[in-house]
């Protein structure tokens, strides 16, 4: 099982170097964490395309924070921004790819689409069959390590200085 996360503040978080965790004041994030997800697949709605989703990346889940966390949220889910397995897609914004991802997820996450990904609807379990379909769909997509998308990636420092070798 992996997690679907609707990342509303993607550009702002990357600009500010706020990476390594997602937060919520709701307990749904804890329920999903308890299912031991491998990755968080991150999405957003492309400008002017309400009802569609763009796949932004896939981030490796971590049991503990890899960076210092300063968050007002009561519940956190950590991912490893230094891992080579935490990647962002560089060409996922084409009409064809947006339509393909939307088609794949629309009937599986119907409630999330109907709720426009607000609140709990922006955080969903992705069962293994859906994950396999996403993996197949994105197998030939161009991607970069997640920190390459952070405006000033050198300011994102690991808690454990030896973690940098995982990059």
N, C-alpha and C positions, 0 to 999 in steps of 0.2 A: 504494500500500500504506500502511495505517495500522497502529497497534499496539493490541492489547487489553492493558490493564494492570489487574490485580486489586489495588485499593488498599485493603489491610487497615487501614492506619493513617490513613485519611482524616481523621476528626474530630480525632485527636491532632495530625496535621501542620497542619491548618488552624488549630487553637487555638494552636499554637506558632509559626505563621508560617513553617513549613518548606515552602516552595514553590519551584518553578522547576526541580526535578530529581527523577528517580527513580533509585535506585541498586540495584546488585546486585554480588555477588562472583562471579557466574557470567558467562561470556562470551556467553550468549544475547542479552543486551541489546546487545552490540557487533554481533552478526550482524544483528539487526533494524535497528540504526542504519545499518549499511552499505547497507541497501536504501532509504535516503533516505525515511523515512516523513514524511507531512505532519502527522498528528495522532496523539495518544495518546487513545484512548477509555478512560475509567476506569469501573470497575465494582466492586460489592461484593455480598455475599450479604445480603439483608435479614434482620433478626432473625426467627428462627423459620421461615425458608423455605429450609432446606438444599436444594441442587439447583437453586435459582433465582438469577438475577442481576438486579441493578438497575443501570441505566446512570446514572452520576453526572454525567458531563460529557465534553467533548472539548477537548483542549488542544493548541495550536499548537506543534509541535516546533521547536526552535532548535538551530543548529549550535554555539552557545557559550552559556555561562551568562549570564542576564540579572540574576541576583542573586548575592550572595556565597554560596558553597557551603561548608558545613562538614559533611563526610560521611566516615564510616568505610568506605564502599563503595569498591571498587577500580574499578568501571565505572559510569559515569553516563550518563543520557539527559536532556537538557535540554529544557524547554519554556518558553514565554514567558508568565509569569503576568500581564503587563501588556497583552498583546494583546487587542483586542476579539474576536478569534477564539478565545480561550481562555475557554470558557463552562462553567458548571455548570447542570444542569437543576434547576428548583425543584419540579417536580411529577412526578418520575419514580417516586415511591414508591407509586403506586396499584397495586392488584392487577392491573388490566387491562394497565398498561404493563410491569410486571414480567413477567407471563406472555408478553406480546408479544416482549420482548427475549430472554427465556429460550428461547422457541420458535425465534426467529431464529438464535440462536447454538448451541443445544444439539447439533445434529447436525454443525455445522461445527467445533466445538471439543470434540468428544466426549472426547478424552483429558484436556482441562483439567477438564471436569465430573467425569469419573471420578476424577481425582486431587484433587478438591476445591480446585483452584487453588493447590495447594501447590508451592513451588519454581518451577521452569521453567514449570509449567502455568499460572501466573498471568501469564505474559508470552507473548503469541502474535501472529503476523502476522495482520492482517485484510486479505484481498485485496480488490481494488477492487469486486467484485460485492457483497461483504458490506458494505463501506463505503457503497455506493450505497443498499443496503437500510436501513442504519442512518440515513442521511441522510433518506430518505423517511419512515421510521417516526417520526423526531423533528422533522420539519419544522414542526409546529405546537405543539411543546412549549414551555412557558415556560422562559426561561433568563436567567441573570445573568452578568455578567463575573466571572471566577473570583475575583478579589480581594474581591468583595462577600461571599464566604463565609468569608474569613479573619477571625478574631476581631478582630485589631488590624491591619488592612490597611495603615495608615499606617506601620507599622514595617517593612514589606517595601519596601526601597529598591532601585532599579535600580543596577547597577554603572555604567552610563552615565547620567548625570543627564538627558540629552536623551531617553532612552527613555520618560520619563513622558508625553511628548506622544502616544505611541501608544495610550494608555489610552482 
